[in-house]
Amino acid sequence: MRYSAGPLPWRGCSHTCHHGCHPPHRSRPDRAALPRRRHVTNQPLDDPYRDLLERLSNVHGPTGFEGDVRAIVREELSPIADHLETDGVGSLIARLDGDSERPRVMFAAHMDELGLMVRRITAEGFLKFVPLGGWLDQAIINQRWVVLTRNGPIPGVTGIKTVHVMSPEDRGKVFKKDDIFIDVGATSKQDAEERLGIRPGDAVAPDSRFQPLAGGDLYLGKAWDDRVGVTVMVETLKALKASGHPNTVFGVATVQEEVGLRGAQTSAWAVEPDIGISLESGVASDYPGINEDEAQERLGGGPGIFLHDSSMLPNNRLRDLVMDTAREIDQPLQFNVLSGYGQDGAMIQKTHGGVPAINITVPTRYLHSHTGVIHRNDVAGAIRLVAEVVRRLDAETVARLRSFD
């Protein structure tokens, strides 16, 4: 999901390890036989999507630096895809052949997460940066980060002036991005460059790990925008491979969504879809400080569809098909209307003379910050709903959706 400050969203808006995948310590060769520990012991054990959610949440992939995410998606889709390729900006396109070459249904789920980029290194060894995506200034300060260098990840923290030396006026102010810096422990610019291997242009990612919250139904993690959509896409393709479908499906893991929906634009021109489905993180409203006039989704209430956002209105007949399908399979469905939001479906919609498109979401708390929260049942519901919608998109149905006579 791309933040938009107004009706025009285009303005300003190492293989990585996950818990348990580290090799055993050399002095304890017997540890490999021990069961993998989890943070919470009372979590449900029947979530088939949890491991992929965890891997995708933990991996680093800021906008423009999606390579490690792409590697996971490629690994997941290689056994089932009839063809895999990347386009010229790095989006991964997986083709799943069905009963007919047409219609073509395109999924878009973006791999990139919000991050930062090193702008320069100060003489004292601190890092100044530019944001990659739509950060709130107050979400950046006093957080842990990882600088992704050629030599490996370097931990750091966005420093904050201690309250003990602040004036009363400063204590109530929001620190602006241009005044914030990253402390990586370097003693000088030369130390940061030569010992740590940091250089301008290096990406900086949030340092936050996946963890189930108490009870196990809610998952805490970074980058749900849009790794939850990537998970829905991957698992929906697996379900369609097993069941069959009357069309050709293209699952596209897009890049650079957070800085202008760029990967969706290039890949849509390559795919030439007849139908576009954006798979995204939705905006939950079930926590203090937000009301239902601002957003309408709630965790655990099922997947959502966007009736309006600042980048797109869905095709009405496609919207009705999704709503009817949800009702017929007894899948709870939510609706959202937002003004400060843009998503890949908007770019698909504007290609090839116009493509019917819709945005299907998994409700998410605390978007565009270091950590968010999702409900595992909403993920499962989205996969179930999207797969069933695609099974109904035969040539006759798609012709009706695309007709305005």
C-alpha positions in Angstrom: 0.0 0.0 0.0 1.3 3.4 -1.0 0.6 6.4 1.3 -1.0 9.4 -0.5 -1.3 12.8 1.0 -4.1 13.8 -1.4 -6.1 12.9 -4.4 -3.1 12.5 -6.6 -1.1 9.6 -5.0 1.8 9.9 -7.4 3.1 13.0 -5.7 5.4 12.8 -2.8 3.5 10.6 -1.3 21.8 -12.6 1.9 19.3 -15.0 1.9 18.0 -14.0 5.2 17.5 -16.3 8.2 14.2 -16.7 10.1 13.7 -18.1 13.5 15.2 -21.5 13.8 17.2 -21.6 10.5 20.6 -20.7 11.9 23.0 -23.6 12.1 23.7 -25.2 15.5 26.5 -23.8 17.5 29.7 -25.7 16.9 30.2 -26.5 20.6 26.7 -28.1 20.8 26.3 -30.5 17.8 23.3 -32.2 19.6 21.3 -29.0 19.4 20.1 -29.7 15.9 17.9 -32.4 17.3 16.1 -30.0 19.6 12.6 -28.7 18.6 12.5 -25.2 17.3 11.4 -22.8 20.0 8.6 -20.4 19.5 8.0 -17.1 21.3 4.5 -18.2 22.3 3.6 -21.7 23.4 -0.2 -21.5 23.3 -0.4 -20.6 19.6 -2.5 -22.6 17.1 -0.5 -25.2 15.3 -2.8 -25.5 12.2 -1.8 -22.5 10.2 -0.4 -23.7 6.9 0.6 -20.2 5.9 2.5 -19.1 9.0 6.0 -20.2 7.9 5.8 -18.2 4.6 4.4 -15.2 6.4 7.3 -15.4 8.9 9.9 -15.7 6.2 8.5 -12.9 4.1 8.1 -10.6 7.1 11.6 -11.1 8.4 13.4 -10.7 5.1 14.7 -7.2 4.2 13.5 -5.6 0.9 13.1 -1.9 0.9 11.9 -0.2 -2.3 14.4 -0.8 -5.1 16.2 -3.5 -3.1 13.7 -6.4 -3.3 16.2 -9.1 -4.3 16.0 -11.3 -1.2 12.2 -11.2 -1.2 12.2 -12.1 -4.9 14.4 -15.1 -4.1 11.9 -16.5 -1.6 9.0 -16.0 -4.0 10.9 -17.6 -6.8 11.7 -20.6 -4.6 8.0 -20.9 -3.7 6.7 -20.6 -7.3 9.3 -22.5 -9.3 7.7 -25.9 -8.6 4.2 -24.9 -9.8 4.7 -22.1 -12.4 4.6 -22.9 -16.1 6.9 -20.0 -16.7 8.9 -17.5 -14.6 10.6 -14.3 -15.7 11.5 -10.9 -14.4 10.8 -7.7 -16.2 13.2 -4.8 -16.7 12.7 -3.3 -13.3 12.7 -6.5 -11.3 9.1 -7.6 -10.9 8.8 -11.4 -10.9 6.1 -12.7 -13.2 4.8 -16.3 -12.8 2.5 -17.8 -15.4 0.0 -20.5 -14.5 -1.6 -22.1 -17.5 -5.3 -23.1 -17.2 -7.9 -24.4 -19.6 -7.6 -21.5 -22.0 -5.0 -18.9 -22.9 -7.6 -16.2 -22.5 -8.8 -14.5 -20.4 -5.6 -13.5 -18.6 -6.0 -12.7 -14.9 -3.2 -10.7 -13.3 -2.4 -10.7 -9.6 -0.2 -7.8 -8.3 1.4 -7.9 -4.8 4.3 -5.7 -4.1 7.5 -7.1 -2.6 9.0 -3.8 -1.4 8.6 -2.4 2.1 9.2 1.1 3.4 12.8 1.8 4.1 15.5 4.5 4.0 18.5 5.2 1.8 21.9 6.5 3.0 22.2 10.1 1.6 25.6 10.9 3.1 28.0 10.1 6.0 28.9 12.9 8.4 32.4 13.6 9.4 31.6 12.0 12.8 30.3 8.8 11.2 26.6 9.3 11.5 24.3 8.6 8.5 21.9 11.0 7.0 19.2 9.5 4.8 16.2 10.0 2.5 13.0 8.0 3.0 11.9 5.3 0.6 8.2 5.6 0.8 5.7 7.5 2.8 7.0 7.6 6.4 5.6 9.7 9.2 8.4 11.6 10.7 7.5 10.4 14.2 7.6 6.7 13.1 11.3 7.0 12.2 12.8 8.3 15.4 14.4 6.1 18.0 14.0 2.8 16.1 16.4 0.0 15.3 17.5 -0.4 11.6 19.7 -2.5 9.4 22.0 -0.9 6.8 22.2 -3.3 3.9 25.8 -3.0 2.7 27.9 -5.0 0.2 29.6 -6.6 3.1 26.5 -7.6 5.0 23.9 -6.0 7.3 25.1 -3.4 9.8 22.8 -2.6 12.8 22.0 1.0 13.7 19.5 3.2 15.6 17.9 6.5 14.8 19.2 8.6 17.6 17.1 11.0 19.7 18.1 14.0 21.8 17.7 13.0 25.5 14.9 14.6 27.4 17.3 15.8 30.1 18.7 18.5 27.8 15.6 19.5 25.9 13.9 22.8 26.4 10.2 22.6 27.3 9.3 23.8 23.8 11.4 21.0 22.1 9.8 18.3 24.2 6.4 18.8 22.4 7.9 19.0 18.9 8.0 16.3 16.3 11.5 15.6 15.0 11.6 16.2 11.2 13.2 13.6 8.9 15.9 16.0 7.9 17.0 16.4 11.5 17.2 12.6 12.2 20.4 10.6 11.8 21.4 6.9 12.1 24.0 5.9 14.6 25.9 2.7 13.5 28.7 3.0 16.1 31.2 4.4 13.6 33.8 6.8 15.0 34.2 8.8 11.7 33.3 8.9 8.1 36.4 6.9 7.2 35.5 4.3 9.8 32.0 3.9 8.5 33.2 3.6 4.9 36.3 1.4 5.4 35.5 -0.7 8.5 31.7 -1.1 8.1 31.6 -0.8 4.3 28.8 1.8 4.3 28.4 4.0 1.3 25.8 6.5 0.0 23.0 4.7 -1.8 22.9 1.8 0.6 19.4 0.7 1.7 18.3 0.8 5.3 15.5 -1.5 6.5 13.5 -1.7 9.7 14.9 -4.2 12.2 11.8 -6.0 13.5 11.1 -9.7 13.8 8.0 -11.8 13.3 6.2 -12.9 16.5 2.7 -14.2 17.3 0.9 -12.2 19.9 -0.7 -13.9 22.9 -3.2 -16.5 21.8 -1.5 -17.0 18.4 -4.2 -15.7 16.0 -2.6 -12.3 15.6 0.8 -12.0 13.9 3.2 -9.1 14.7 5.8 -8.3 12.1 7.3 -5.8 9.8 6.5 -5.3 6.1 3.0 -6.6 6.1 2.6 -3.9 3.4 2.8 -5.9 1.3 4.3 -9.2 2.3 0.8 -10.3 3.4 -0.4 -9.7 -0.2 2.6 -11.6 -1.6 1.7 -14.5 0.7 -1.9 -14.5 -0.5 -0.7 -14.4 -4.1 1.7 -17.4 -3.7 -0.8 -19.5 -1.8 -3.6 -18.7 -4.2 -1.5 -19.8 -7.1 -0.8 -23.1 -5.3 -4.5 -23.6 -4.7 -5.3 -22.9 -8.4 -2.6 -25.3 -9.5 -4.3 -28.0 -7.5 -7.9 -27.3 -8.6 -7.5 -26.0 -12.1 -8.9 -22.8 -13.6 -10.6 -21.7 -16.8 -8.0 -19.0 -17.7 -4.4 -18.1 -17.6 -3.2 -16.6 -14.3 -0.2 -14.3 -13.9 1.1 -13.9 -10.4 3.3 -10.8 -10.3 5.4 -9.9 -7.3 6.0 -6.2 -8.1 8.7 -3.8 -7.2 8.8 -0.1 -6.2 5.1 0.2 -5.4 5.9 2.6 -2.5 7.5 5.2 -4.8 4.9 5.3 -7.6 3.5 1.9 -8.4 6.3 1.4 -10.9 6.5 -2.4 -11.0 2.8 -2.8 -11.6 3.0 -0.4 -14.6 5.8 -2.2 -16.4 4.5 -5.7 -15.7 1.0 -5.0 -16.7 2.2 -3.9 -20.2 4.1 -7.2 -20.4 1.2 -9.4 -19.2 -1.6 -7.8 -21.2 -4.2 -8.8 -18.6 -8.0 -8.9 -19.1 -8.6 -8.7 -15.4 -6.4 -7.2 -12.6 -6.5 -8.1 -8.9 -4.3 -6.1 -6.5 -3.6 -8.1 -3.3 -2.8 -5.7 -0.5 -2.7 -4.8 3.1 -5.9 -3.2 4.2 -6.3 -0.4 6.8 -7.8 -1.6 10.1 -9.7 0.7 12.3 -10.1 -1.4 15.4 -7.6 0.4 17.8 -7.6 3.6 19.7 -7.2 6.9 17.9 -8.9 5.9 14.6 -12.6 5.9 13.7 -14.8 4.2 11.1 -15.1 7.4 9.0 -11.4 7.1 8.4 -11.2 3.3 7.8 -13.6 0.5 8.1 -11.8 -2.9 8.4 -11.3 -4.9 11.6 -8.9 -7.7 12.3 -10.6 -11.1 12.2 -13.5 -9.8 10.1 -12.4 -11.4 6.9 -10.6 -10.0 3.8 -11.7 -6.6 2.4 -12.3 -4.9 -0.9 -11.7 -1.2 -1.5 -14.8 0.5 -2.8 -12.8 3.7 -3.3 -9.2 5.0 -2.8 -7.3 8.0 -4.1 -5.8 6.0 -7.0 -8.7 3.8 -8.3 -12.4 3.0 -8.4 -13.0 -0.8 -9.0 -14.9 -2.1 -11.9 -18.5 -2.3 -10.6 -19.3 -5.7 -12.2 -16.0 -7.2 -10.9 -16.8 -5.8 -7.5 -20.2 -7.4 -7.6 -18.7 -10.7 -8.6 -16.3 -10.7 -5.6 -19.2 -9.8 -3.3 -21.5 -12.5 -4.7 -18.7 -15.1 -4.5 -18.0 -14.3 -0.9 -21.7 -14.6 0.0 -22.1 -17.9 -1.9 -19.0 -19.5 -0.2 -20.0 -18.1 3.2 -16.8 -16.0 3.4 -17.1 -12.9 5.6 -16.1 -9.8 3.6 -15.4 -6.2 4.6 -15.4 -2.9 2.7 -13.1 0.1 2.9 -13.3 3.6 1.6 -10.1 5.7 1.9 -8.7 8.9 0.6 -4.9 8.6 1.4 -4.2 5.3 -0.3 -2.8 4.1 -3.6 -2.2 0.6 -4.9 -1.0 -1.5 -7.9 -4.4 -2.1 -9.3 -4.6 1.6 -10.3 -1.7 1.1 -12.8 -3.1 -2.2 -14.2 -6.4 -0.5 -14.7 -4.8 2.2 -16.9 -3.0 -0.1 -19.4 -4.1 -1.5 -22.7 -7.1 0.7 -23.2 -8.4 0.0 -19.7 -8.5 -3.2 -17.5 -11.3 -4.1 -15.0 -9.5 -4.1 -11.6 -10.1 -4.5 -7.9 -8.1 -4.3 -4.7 -8.6 -7.2 -2.3 -7.0 -6.7 1.1 -6.0 -8.3 4.4 -6.8 -5.9 7.3 -3.6 -4.6 9.0 -2.9 -2.4 12.0 -0.2 0.2 12.2 0.8 0.4 8.5 3.9 2.3 7.4 5.7 1.8 10.7 8.2 -0.7 12.1 5.6 -3.3 13.0 2.1 -4.2 12.1 -0.5 -6.7 13.2 -2.6 -9.1 11.1 -5.1 -11.9 11.8 -4.3 -15.3 10.4 -7.9 -16.1 9.6 -8.1 -13.0 7.3 -5.1 -14.3 5.4 -6.8 -17.7 4.9 -10.0 -16.1 4.0 -8.4 -13.9 1.3 -6.7 -17.0 -0.3 -10.0 -18.9 -0.3 -12.0 -15.9 -1.8 -9.5 -15.0 -4.5 -9.0 -18.6 -5.6 -12.8 -19.0 -6.0 -13.2 -15.7 -7.8 -10.6 -16.8 -10.4 -12.3 -20.1 -10.9 -15.3 -18.2 -12.0 -13.5 -15.9 -14.5 -14.1 -17.9 -17.7 -14.3 -16.2 -21.1 -18.0 -15.5 -21.0 -17.8 -14.0 -17.5 -14.9 -11.8 -18.4 -16.5 -10.6 -21.6 -19.5 -9.5 -19.5 -17.3 -7.7 -17.0 -15.5 -5.8 -19.8 -18.7 -4.8 -21.6 -20.4 -1.4 -21.1 -23.2 -1.9 -23.6 
